[in-house]
């Protein structure tokens, strides 16, 4: 990523139980992160957190996220069904 202020941590499943708590912890620690969500439902809560950047993506449609994944140094994947 070209901008040093751009988050290099990606949280998938950011609106789920575990992902939501992780985003809160990162925000409280002033660590920027990117939260990947499948839909805008519930994304507003995550987007309101300090240091959060929200992107839409779905692992069932790899073309929607393939380019995004190259930009991150860490990925915390919390997407369960």
Rosetta blueprint (number, residue, H / E / L):
1 X L
2 X L
3 X L
4 X L
5 X L
6 X L
7 X L
8 X L
9 X E
10 X E
11 X E
12 X E
13 X L
14 X L
15 X L
16 X L
17 X H
18 X H
19 X H
20 X H
21 X H
22 X H
23 X H
24 X H
25 X H
26 X H
27 X H
28 X H
29 X L
30 X L
31 X L
32 X L
33 X E
34 X E
35 X E
36 X E
37 X E
38 X L
39 X L
40 X L
41 X L
42 X L
43 X H
44 X H
45 X H
46 X H
47 X H
48 X L
49 X L
50 X L
51 X L
52 X E
53 X E
54 X E
55 X E
56 X E
57 X L
58 X L
59 X L
60 X L
61 X L
62 X H
63 X H
64 X H
65 X L
66 X H
67 X H
68 X H
69 X H
70 X L
71 X L
72 X L
73 X L
74 X E
75 X E
76 X E
77 X E
78 X L
79 X L
80 X L
81 X L
